[in-house]
Amino acid sequence: MSVARTLPDRLDSSSARLFKSWEALLLLVAVVIFGVNSFASPHFLDPWNLSDATFNFTEKATIAVAMAFLIIAGEIDLSVAAIIALASTAMGAVAQTGAGTETLVFVGLGVGLLCGAFNGLLVTRFQLPSIVVTIGTMSLFRGLAYVTLGDGVYKGYPADFAFFGQEYVWSYFSFELTLFLGVALVGGLILHTTSFGRQVQAIGNSPLAARFSGVRVERVKFILFLATGLAAGAASVMLTSRLGSTRPSIALGWELEVVTMVVLGGVSILGGSGTILGVVIAAFVMGLVTFGFGLMNVPGIVMSIFIGLMLIGVIALPILARRIHARLTRRV
Amino acid sequence: MKNLLARREGLLVIALLVLLVVIASRFPDFLAPRNLAGVFNDTSILIILALGQTAVILTRSIDLSVAANLALTGMAVAMLNAAFPGLPVPLLILASLAIGLGLGAINGLLVWKFGIPPIVATLGTMTVYRGSSFLLSGGKWVNAHQMSPGFLEWPRAVIAGLPVLSWIALLVIGLAFLLFTRTPLGRAFYAVGGNPTAAVYTGIDGGRTRFMAFCLSGTIAGMAGYLWVSRYAVAYVDIAAGFELDVVAACVIGGISIGGGIGSVAGAVLGALFLGTIKNALPVVQISPFWQMAISGTIIICAVALNARAEKAKGRLILRSAT
């Protein structure tokens, strides 16, 4: 690119920067969708309805917070949906032996952690590219679920296991929504206020420079894979509890939606930048869109077209806008 | 360098032979020429898709939309055939190539003109193409009785002992070999993936080369769409769901480096044959087909680990000769 780089005389004021930010744009989109939906259906604004609407994205969004860290650090985990399937299968198998809810949660989270550790080990110890590794483990984890279950199904979860996917913690706040908001808050604090968060961003910008600055790159990445596995395990607990049954095809294709959420949230797919706030707003945008479509009886596969277009659009539009902007300013 | 590549393909040949011997030790009939030809025919579509994917991966990209492209093109061609049974089959094949090319070009443009990372662009188009197949068909199936006899019989016709489907695979292998090793475009694939900066200095347009790779992969996926629909005599929205992973797996097993610039036609073909043999052998040795997914996952991980080791060795060699 032969564009001359000039330094502006003064930077935008902080309020102007806030106004121009990706998060502000997303928030605007969310408000518009909110408005359209409440016009389209008179029941949309009912608080219980809105609370219901959160169930279809909180599980994915919880993973998206962890995935955001991973993508900011320049890695990716495409095996998250397969981890959900394997963890759910493990919980189902244990539930058949009459185990209690605590054991099931322990098993679900444990399988998630183990899968995350396996991914992390392959990527950091053996220096393998995470895209291919997690395509492989995606096949492996879900394959193990198929080997265990075949075309069968696990049912018969204990009654109080339904708490995680169906109950409310306080007034309109379901357990799922509360956990997601909690994870997002903690994630946001870690990413934006701690040295660990700075290290994650540094690794995404340049792993080599980060290493020379004393960042233990491999260890940080390993922790991020662990966290993503754990988040997938938690999502598995909630999803299994919500559905009350396990099939090996559970959460099929969710990895795409989680990655879309993260990228839509303004996290650079090349690593190095992004905010948790953006991811949270993106989660709400996607949740509201799919829920709105659901109210209008749009089939799921048409929603997936929309999500695919959104994924491409949110990356292409800023590039297009920048190019048009550059052309206009050159002419002036 | 040449030795290293030769060795990796050699390793694959040995692995394939060992696999065959193990299967044959319990089921000697598996090695009957008739059965082996059947395995090859069954793997043909995977082989040609893997060759298209190879071009893309060589340029440091990835095309996850091939299976969705296959499904959309297959559906479009099947519906054309059902609506106008009079259309000659060659015309339908041309249509499948054109539709596939168009869908591949969209991927290519997104990567070239908008600078969208290939994995994101094709993840997006993957869902869009698959969804469009639903919009096109309204979720309905096109069944065998709606397709014309010519449409169904063409890939099955036997010429010199092999079905046309197998001959198409052999033809694509030959053309891919010529393209990758004997043409400027083929060398450009390697150059752009091997060292993008150096490629620019030698006058190669990286974006355009990637665009061409996506067009190639798309065209091949389109053709595979016709072949798939006609071979299985049915078209519906979910055909070949998840097949893109098998295609990428075949490439990775074949030693095509996901980092770009390394790989060969022989590798891709052997990788696809390795997967195809396992898939065909599982029912023969009476292992539940549900194992297939876990096995291919394990093989992908092992293959990636092997590739990484080979590439690391190459890196050291360069350093040593430089000092």
Interface residues (C-beta under 8 A of the other chain):
Chain A: I76 L122 F126 Q127 L128 P129 I131 V132 V133 I135 G136 T137 M138 S139 L140 F141 R142 G143 L144 Y146 V147 G150 L256 V259 T260 V263 I269 L270 P299 I301 V302 S304 I305 I307 G308 L309 L311 I312 I315 A316 I319 L320
Chain B: I62 L110 F114 G115 I116 P117 I119 V120 A121 L123 G124 T125 M126 T127 V128 R130 G131 S132 F134 L135 G139 V237 L245 V248 A249 V252 I258 G259 S288 F290 W291 Q292 M293 A294 I295 S296 G297 T298 I300 I301 V304 A305 A308 K312
